[in-house]
Amino acid sequence: MIRVKVNFAFQLFTACLKPYQQLQNKNVDVRFMTKDDINKVHALCYEAFYEQWIFAYENKSFELSRVITADSYKSNEEKMKNVLIATVDNEIIGMCELSFYKRKSKTFTIDFFKSITHFPLKSMIITLATIGMYNHIATKEPGEATVDFLAVNKYSRGLGVGKILLSKADELAMQKSCNKISLLVVFSNYGARRFYEKCGYSSTKAFIFKKWFLWGNEGAFKMEKNLLPNTVH
Ligand SMILES: CC(C)(COP(=O)(O)OP(=O)(O)OC[C@H]1O[C@@H](n2cnc3c(N)ncnc32)[C@H](O)[C@@H]1OP(=O)(O)O)[C@@H](O)C(=O)NCCC(=O)NCCS
């Protein structure tokens, strides 16, 4: 009996170590997203942002969010050039979507409004009712880059993949003449906040959301980092 328990504990231990060992001996490659990645990228984001997405899309969440994601990439293929994909042995284990702003921007993209048309009625009404808040938090300065989505597969977290993606994001932003990179992270995402601090970001603003704001009833920090050549790791 004791032997069975020891065996089980050992198997559990080695199962937990497996992703770590796999990554330790292999290179993480970073490349740009292609059309063939759309479904895998969606599945990765869905798993990472499940709580936000289920709230917006209600019970149809997986298929609906897949359609919206696929639509937004297919209708604007340029967007995929701003999505970094981390792979190990050609398997996607992480993604990072970026935007770059040449001028001051508050405006919503056509994608944003197109997405809303797919929403269930209640989510659509909430989104339209809180459009002023979206506009407020969406303000970008000239020369600002933003991390719009960052997700690492749950089995590959804590192994440096997120840091690699953010470092590539810095490089890309600098190539596009940006002098600052920023993102929004909800108050309760303590792990991600700590992670961004480790990657050189600091909180510069706090947005308190209205209770009925679609993407959460708490608020978010804007975190940012200056992109001077000597600050890129
Ligand atoms: C946040 C996330 C992208 C981090 O990616 P990751 O690959 O696990 O992070 P890394 O392994 O590169 O970690 C880099 C550093 O941050 C630290 N870190 C990472 N996650 C952390 C956590 N949850 N709590 C505290 N520190 C953390 C690591 O210890 C490491 O520190 P070190 O440089 O001193 O060794 C990943 O956890 C994730 O996908 N989370 C779900 C989606 C999400 O919340 N995205 C952010 C939305 S704003």
Ligand as a Chemical Component Dictionary entry (heavy atoms), coordinates in Angstrom:
data_LIG
# 
_chem_comp.id                   LIG 
_chem_comp.type                 NON-POLYMER 
_chem_comp.pdbx_formal_charge   0 
_chem_comp.three_letter_code    LIG 
# 
loop_
_chem_comp_atom.comp_id 
_chem_comp_atom.atom_id 
_chem_comp_atom.alt_atom_id 
_chem_comp_atom.type_symbol 
_chem_comp_atom.charge 
_chem_comp_atom.model_Cartn_x 
_chem_comp_atom.model_Cartn_y 
_chem_comp_atom.model_Cartn_z 
_chem_comp_atom.pdbx_ordinal 
LIG C1  C1  C 0 1.595  36.212 -17.015 1  
LIG C2  C2  C 0 2.272  35.147 -17.896 2  
LIG C3  C3  C 0 2.226  35.603 -19.364 3  
LIG C4  C4  C 0 3.728  34.985 -17.452 4  
LIG O1  O1  O 0 4.424  34.133 -18.356 5  
LIG P1  P1  P 0 5.509  33.067 -17.831 6  
LIG O2  O2  O 0 6.117  32.428 -19.008 7  
LIG O3  O3  O 0 4.867  32.179 -16.841 8  
LIG O4  O4  O 0 6.552  34.020 -17.067 9  
LIG P2  P2  P 0 8.157  33.810 -16.987 10 
LIG O5  O5  O 0 8.422  32.372 -16.681 11 
LIG O6  O6  O 0 8.811  34.371 -18.188 12 
LIG O7  O7  O 0 8.512  34.690 -15.694 13 
LIG C5  C5  C 0 9.400  35.818 -15.719 14 
LIG C6  C6  C 0 9.600  36.290 -14.289 15 
LIG O8  O8  O 0 8.333  36.643 -13.724 16 
LIG C7  C7  C 0 8.078  35.837 -12.557 17 
LIG N1  N1  N 0 6.678  35.403 -12.565 18 
LIG C8  C8  C 0 5.991  34.821 -13.574 19 
LIG N2  N2  N 0 4.742  34.528 -13.184 20 
LIG C9  C9  C 0 4.654  34.918 -11.890 21 
LIG C10 C10 C 0 3.622  34.863 -10.918 22 
LIG N3  N3  N 0 2.421  34.335 -11.201 23 
LIG N4  N4  N 0 3.864  35.362 -9.688  24 
LIG C11 C11 C 0 5.069  35.912 -9.371  25 
LIG N5  N5  N 0 6.103  35.998 -10.254 26 
LIG C12 C12 C 0 5.889  35.493 -11.488 27 
LIG C13 C13 C 0 8.968  34.615 -12.691 28 
LIG O9  O9  O 0 9.277  34.066 -11.423 29 
LIG C14 C14 C 0 10.181 35.183 -13.388 30 
LIG O10 O10 O 0 11.027 35.818 -12.432 31 
LIG P3  P3  P 0 12.634 35.770 -12.552 32 
LIG O11 O11 O 0 12.969 36.563 -13.805 33 
LIG O12 O12 O 0 13.115 36.413 -11.307 34 
LIG O13 O13 O 0 12.995 34.327 -12.677 35 
LIG C15 C15 C 0 1.568  33.761 -17.753 36 
LIG O14 O14 O 0 1.516  33.421 -16.390 37 
LIG C16 C16 C 0 0.158  33.695 -18.318 38 
LIG O15 O15 O 0 -0.045 33.400 -19.498 39 
LIG N6  N6  N 0 -0.864 33.984 -17.484 40 
LIG C17 C17 C 0 -2.265 33.928 -17.890 41 
LIG C18 C18 C 0 -2.639 35.058 -18.838 42 
LIG C19 C19 C 0 -2.380 36.409 -18.239 43 
LIG O16 O16 O 0 -2.704 36.687 -17.083 44 
LIG N7  N7  N 0 -1.796 37.301 -19.073 45 
LIG C20 C20 C 0 -1.526 38.661 -18.685 46 
LIG C21 C21 C 0 -2.753 39.471 -18.877 47 
LIG S1  S1  S 0 -2.451 41.183 -18.577 48 
# 
loop_
_chem_comp_bond.comp_id 
_chem_comp_bond.atom_id_1 
_chem_comp_bond.atom_id_2 
_chem_comp_bond.value_order 
_chem_comp_bond.pdbx_ordinal 
LIG C1  C2  SING 1  
LIG C2  C3  SING 2  
LIG C2  C4  SING 3  
LIG C2  C15 SING 4  
LIG C4  O1  SING 5  
LIG O1  P1  SING 6  
LIG P1  O2  DOUB 7  
LIG P1  O3  SING 8  
LIG P1  O4  SING 9  
LIG O4  P2  SING 10 
LIG P2  O5  DOUB 11 
LIG P2  O6  SING 12 
LIG P2  O7  SING 13 
LIG O7  C5  SING 14 
LIG C5  C6  SING 15 
LIG C6  O8  SING 16 
LIG C6  C14 SING 17 
LIG O8  C7  SING 18 
LIG C7  N1  SING 19 
LIG C7  C13 SING 20 
LIG N1  C8  SING 21 
LIG N1  C12 SING 22 
LIG C8  N2  DOUB 23 
LIG N2  C9  SING 24 
LIG C9  C10 SING 25 
LIG C9  C12 DOUB 26 
LIG C10 N3  SING 27 
LIG C10 N4  DOUB 28 
LIG N4  C11 SING 29 
LIG C11 N5  DOUB 30 
LIG N5  C12 SING 31 
LIG C13 O9  SING 32 
LIG C13 C14 SING 33 
LIG C14 O10 SING 34 
LIG O10 P3  SING 35 
LIG P3  O11 DOUB 36 
LIG P3  O12 SING 37 
LIG P3  O13 SING 38 
LIG C15 O14 SING 39 
LIG C15 C16 SING 40 
LIG C16 O15 DOUB 41 
LIG C16 N6  SING 42 
LIG N6  C17 SING 43 
LIG C17 C18 SING 44 
LIG C18 C19 SING 45 
LIG C19 O16 DOUB 46 
LIG C19 N7  SING 47 
LIG N7  C20 SING 48 
LIG C20 C21 SING 49 
LIG C21 S1  SING 50 
# 
